[in-house]
């Protein structure tokens, strides 16, 4: 099974930008504009986020030069692609608000168009999205020359390898992947750490003329925020970090961080199954009987026997696990997930006489759990351009310490699977490329603490009770690690919360605009029921 180079486990919150076109990748030879203090000013040019639609006339774009290597700040520059949505009320403008959706490898450029923030925020700030170094339009880090080269390696990987043959093929492909990175990634691969992204962000802050930084960061982006807050504590005006990593654990023990992450996925899954069963079959299609036992039976069946659906699509353990994990990221996907599980169970156990009418769904609902055929790859011509970037591993393998023997991951897979039966094996095989990554963090380019420096203003941390990708334990640890932080929690199964809860949105708006810090320790109820009652 071919896997995307932006890992299925990448920490990115839900996509909110829908624009389809953008300027070309940033040019490494960008001329240096006039300076603002010690760094160049950002030179904005009007642009349309989606040229297929009328230009709203409120956006500007720029490519901002930053040092490739901060040990040589006057040397080679790389370009950071930026997009700005101008403040809706210029007379009330406070400054710029930067935003990052996570990853690593998540493009933030079109997040200048996001609808996650309330109108009052958009009136008072220029909203700036950007692609971090090595990502998308900002000098994308690429390990292959052509799509065919990438497919030849990635098609040998299995997302959830179980058999010795699958494990061996996956680890061999991982080594071939890192060999390709060594041959093709270039000088930028040596300088991909989050510490360098934080340095870039501070230069952009100065380049737009802000005395202090206002920043909203989601998921992995919270590590950018944590790093910035501790490298430049006096420059923090307002920092919202939502879907938090544990910065200390992530930068000191990659394997333990990932093990706890697998446990977080299991907790979210278990809560989904409990809430489904409590909702009943009229509201949750998979609620009939013991939902936990039925789910486990489906997973265990797929471990040895893929299922061919009436449509001809095939559900494998890998496709099933990846699709379930993805659905847990978004509360609105939980009811559709329940329908897919019910449909798949009906195919595996075709006993209609034992089913209630409410518990029966069309079999094609199971197609969502099936393998997606890579038709785009099959139909490409020879030497097709490689358009993906490899920043996910470029960042993670410099930030997160891992064992250097790839077999360590395989040897631990069984133990992880015992403790996290659905997601343990899925998670541990995400990171073997870091064992042989050819570009370890250079001296002075990997920030691993201290994390407790007191910022000029309090940091606002947000967590969901059942966030699968960044479990609540990370946020609780973060609360002890950062030097000036307030934590607010939402009772929800979802990855990230800002933009998904009205009470939280009001707090975030007041914090960003008025610098009013919420009362710490609040736990907010969800606005939406994942399994709403049917309408009459």
HELIX and SHEET records of a PDB file:
HELIX    1   1 UNK A   70  UNK A   72  5                                   3    
HELIX    2   2 UNK A   90  UNK A   92  5                                   3    
HELIX    3   3 UNK A  109  UNK A  113  5                                   5    
HELIX    4   4 UNK A  119  UNK A  124  1                                   6    
HELIX    5   5 UNK A  147  UNK A  154  1                                   8    
HELIX    6   6 UNK A  164  UNK A  184  1                                  21    
HELIX    7   7 UNK A  187  UNK A  191  5                                   5    
HELIX    8   8 UNK A  194  UNK A  207  1                                  14    
HELIX    9   9 UNK A  221  UNK A  231  1                                  11    
HELIX   10  10 UNK A  233  UNK A  235  5                                   3    
HELIX   11  11 UNK A  247  UNK A  252  1                                   6    
HELIX   12  12 UNK A  254  UNK A  279  1                                  26    
HELIX   13  13 UNK A  291  UNK A  304  1                                  14    
HELIX   14  14 UNK A  317  UNK A  328  1                                  12    
HELIX   15  15 UNK A  331  UNK A  333  5                                   3    
HELIX   16  16 UNK A  334  UNK A  348  1                                  15    
HELIX   17  17 UNK A  352  UNK A  354  5                                   3    
HELIX   18  18 UNK A  357  UNK A  359  5                                   3    
HELIX   19  19 UNK A  363  UNK A  369  5                                   7    
HELIX   20  20 UNK A  375  UNK A  378  1                                   4    
HELIX   21  21 UNK A  391  UNK A  399  1                                   9    
HELIX   22  22 UNK A  407  UNK A  419  1                                  13    
HELIX   23  23 UNK A  424  UNK A  428  1                                   5    
HELIX   24  24 UNK A  432  UNK A  436  5                                   5    
HELIX   25  25 UNK A  472  UNK A  481  1                                  10    
HELIX   26  26 UNK A  502  UNK A  514  1                                  13    
SHEET    1   A 2 UNK A  11  UNK A  12  0                                        
SHEET    2   A 2 UNK A 102  UNK A 103 -1                                        
SHEET    1   B 2 UNK A  35  UNK A  36  0                                        
SHEET    2   B 2 UNK A  39  UNK A  40 -1                                        
SHEET    1   C10 UNK A  45  UNK A  46  0                                        
SHEET    2   C10 UNK A  59  UNK A  67 -1                                        
SHEET    3   C10 UNK A  77  UNK A  85 -1                                        
SHEET    4   C10 UNK A 125  UNK A 130 -1                                        
SHEET    5   C10 UNK A  95  UNK A 100  1                                        
SHEET    6   C10 UNK A 213  UNK A 218  1                                        
SHEET    7   C10 UNK A 236  UNK A 242  1                                        
SHEET    8   C10 UNK A 459  UNK A 464  1                                        
SHEET    9   C10 UNK A 485  UNK A 491  1                                        
SHEET   10   C10 UNK A 523  UNK A 525  1                                        
SHEET    1   D 2 UNK A 307  UNK A 308  0                                        
SHEET    2   D 2 UNK A 314  UNK A 315 -1                                        
END                                                                             
